[in-house]
Amino acid sequence: MNLQYQLKAGSYYLYDMRDKPSAVTGERRFKLKTDLLAIAFDNHTGEVHQHGTPSRIQSWAANTRRRLRAKGLWQEAEDIIVISGPFPVEEINKCLWMKGYCRRLLQRLSSLPHGKLQSRPSASRTNYGSHAGYGSQRNSQKGWQHQTA
């Protein structure tokens, strides 16, 4: 539970909660800032391998799959799943904190709300109907990505 993502001003910030906050600002230094997030995990165990910017994670997954296939480990290469998109912060953090949670996230991926819409005030949500419905509508427009090979 040392690593934690937070959504600020439409971007995901990764913090290491072991770092002490600044004496001047009271803020921790962030380890990563990105607009979209990708998570690479094992489809069989649900264990997180990597997380961060989509381009870096896609590159890591492609290289890892290539190396595994070169060793004859075809099934292990196929088990590397990469998902990317604007996920709800709570779901991202659960993936980091709970072993195997990514498999559950993958099963619910199509029904998740758009991750960046959760910070909207509740009064503005009434214009769009239910929050989950609006998020689902936006997901189809944003193009969630799921890549297995």
PyMOL commands that set and color helices and strands:
alter all, ss='L'
color gray80, all
select helices_A, chain A and resi 54-70+74-78+89-97+101-111+115-117+122-128+131-142
alter helices_A, ss='H'
color red, helices_A
select strands_A, chain A and resi 3-8+11-16+30-34+37-42+48-52+80-85+145-147
alter strands_A, ss='S'
color yellow, strands_A
deselect
rebuild
show_as cartoon
